Amino acid sequence: MEVTFLGTGTSQGVPIIGSDHPVCLSKNPKDKRLRVSVLVEWDNYTYAVDCGPDFRYQMLRSGCKRIDGIVFTHEHADHVAGLDDIRPFYFRQGDIPIYAHKRVLKSLVKKYDYIFATKNKYPGAPGVIANRIKNKPFQLKNLEVIPINGKHGDLQVFGFRFGDFAYLTDMKTIKDKEVEKIKNVKVLVVNALRHEPHYSHFNLDEALDFIKKVNPEKAYLTHISHLLGFHEEVEKALPENVFLAYDELQITI
C-alpha cells in the first residue's frame, strides 16, 4: 500500500493569506501546507480521503490520472470544497463513487445540488455514486475499510483503517472502543493542530498521548497549523517513531 500526503495543513492552509507569522514566511517547502488529504493506493486501486479546496492542484501535483472513489471524514469546507474538480475523472471514467456518513451526504447534496441532480442536469456537471457509511466495516474493491468514530468538537467525524494503515484527522475525542479498532496498527496518521489546546482538535500533547495509546510502529502528524512551529524544529523534538507529515510525502506500508 502506498500513501501520498496531498495536503497536511489546517483549514486556512500554511501560509495563511496576509500573515506575517515567521512560519508563514518560511522558505522551507515542508512549511507550506495545502488543505489536509491523502491518496491511498493498493493493487492498482486509488482512493482519496477528502477533497478540499486544493484538490485540483493536488491531483496535478501528484500525477494522479484515475481515482476509484473518495472517502469523506466530514463535511467541513476544507474537506469537501473540491468536489466539483472530479470532473476530469468523471469525463474519462463516468460517475465517481463517494463514501460518507448520511449527514455528510445530505450536506453535499445541498452544496452541490447540480452534481446530484437527476432531471435537467447541466451537461458539464460531474456525477457521483453516493454510498452511505455507517460505523461498521465496508468494502473498497478487495479491501475491508474500518471506520473509526470520533468527535470534532461536537461534530461526529470518521477516521478510517485501511489494513495496517489508519488515518484520523480533525479528532478531539475518541472512545476507547473505537481506539481498539486501530490498536497496534503499523502506521497511524493523526491530527496535531498546535501546542495550545483547541476546542475541536488534538493539540500536540493530546496527539502524542493518543499515539502512545494506539502504539503503532510509526505515526505521522497532520492537519498542522503555522502555530505548531517550523517543521524542522518540531520534528527534532518528537519521539523517535513520530514524524511530521508534509505535502507530497509518500510512504509504503
CORQUI-V749000 format. One record per pair of residues at least 24 apart in sequence whose C-alpha atoms are under 6 Angstrom apart, sorted by the first residue. I is the first residue (numbers start at 1). J is the second residue. If there is no record, write none. Layout:
i = (I/I)
j = (J/J)
This chain:
i = (1/1/1/1/2/2/2/2/3/3/3/3/4/4/4/4/5/5/5/5/6/6/6/6/6/7/7/7/7/7/7/8/8/8/8/8/8/9/9/9/9/9/9/10/10/10/10/11/23/23/30/31/36/50/51/51/51/52/52/52/52/52/53/53/55/56/69/69/69/70/71/71/72/73/73/74/74/75/87/90/95/95/95/96/96/97/97/98/98/99/99/100/100/101/101/102/148/150/152/153/153/170/171/172/172/172/183/184/184/184/185/186/186/187/187/187/188/189/189/189/190/190/191/191/191/192/192/193/193/193/194/194/195/218/220/220/221)
j = (41/42/252/253/40/41/251/252/39/40/250/251/38/39/249/250/38/247/248/249/37/38/58/247/248/33/34/35/36/37/247/33/36/222/223/246/247/33/34/35/36/223/224/35/223/224/225/78/226/230/246/231/223/79/79/80/82/78/79/80/81/82/81/82/82/85/96/97/98/98/98/99/100/157/158/104/157/104/126/126/127/128/129/128/129/128/129/130/131/131/132/132/133/132/133/132/178/174/200/199/200/201/201/200/201/202/214/214/215/216/216/216/217/216/218/219/219/219/220/221/221/222/221/222/223/221/224/223/224/225/227/228/228/242/244/245/245)
